[in-house]
């Protein structure tokens, strides 16, 4: 049987990829993530209502147009929050994460309209490539890693953001 190129090796030692339950720390991370979104959503709704109130009093727009816009903004914020919290709840209900070492097959930096990179993505070559083929990382971590580097990864198959990404060298012990 030929060796699978996506198997994880560290200094000649095979480190198998695994599917393990989320730890209490992982669950706390996702619960905290859910709670952080609420104040921002409330702020956006309040800012939209304040802006509309200002426009009504200064531009003479009809109250119905302004109320309609407020309802539209409120509905958009509600839907964003609903889908975000639903996704986070699905991760918690699934209760599993994939762990193991992966080779960075490709680095991609998506740019916004003014030319600065805003989303940093790593394409991975590992046993779970079909479920977690790409992950988003911070700019600092993106700059530290190169293509063909090996990383230790912990990620939920339902999220693009990994829980842990650490560079692994042949002498690194996890």
Residue pairs with C-beta under 8 A, 6 or more apart in sequence:
4 127
5 125
6 102
6 103
6 125
6 126
6 127
6 129
7 14
7 16
7 127
8 14
8 15
8 16
8 17
8 100
8 101
8 102
8 126
8 127
8 150
9 15
9 101
9 150
10 101
10 150
10 168
10 170
10 172
11 170
11 171
12 170
15 100
15 101
15 174
16 100
17 98
17 99
17 100
17 101
17 126
17 127
17 128
18 98
18 99
18 100
19 96
19 97
19 98
19 99
20 96
20 97
20 99
21 95
21 96
21 97
22 30
22 91
22 92
22 95
22 96
22 97
22 156
26 97
26 154
26 163
27 92
29 163
30 88
30 91
30 92
31 92
33 88
34 84
34 85
34 88
34 89
37 81
37 84
37 85
38 81
41 77
41 80
41 81
44 73
44 77
45 73
45 74
45 77
48 69
48 70
48 73
48 74
48 77
49 70
49 73
52 66
52 69
52 70
52 73
53 66
55 61
55 66
56 63
56 66
87 158
87 159
90 158
91 156
91 158
91 159
94 156
94 157
94 158
96 156
96 157
97 154
97 155
97 156
97 157
97 163
98 128
98 131
98 132
98 153
98 154
98 155
98 156
98 157
99 152
99 153
99 154
100 126
100 127
100 128
100 152
100 153
101 126
101 150
101 151
101 152
101 153
101 168
102 124
102 125
102 126
102 150
102 151
102 153
103 124
103 125
103 126
103 148
103 149
103 150
104 122
104 123
104 124
104 125
104 145
104 146
104 147
104 148
104 149
104 150
104 151
105 123
105 124
105 125
105 147
105 148
106 122
106 123
106 147
107 120
107 121
107 122
107 123
107 142
107 145
107 146
107 147
108 120
108 121
108 122
108 123
108 134
109 117
109 119
109 120
109 121
109 142
110 117
110 118
110 119
110 120
110 121
111 117
111 118
112 118
117 139
119 136
120 136
120 137
120 138
120 139
120 141
120 142
121 134
121 135
121 136
121 137
122 134
122 135
122 137
122 142
122 145
122 151
122 165
123 133
123 134
124 132
124 133
124 134
124 135
124 153
126 153
128 157
131 157
132 153
132 155
132 157
132 162
134 160
135 153
135 155
135 160
135 161
135 162
135 165
136 160
136 161
137 145
137 162
137 165
141 165
144 167
145 151
145 167
149 167
150 167
150 168
150 169
151 165
151 166
151 167
151 168
152 164
152 165
152 166
152 168
152 174
153 162
153 164
153 165
154 162
154 163
154 164
155 161
155 162
155 163
156 163
166 172
166 174
168 174
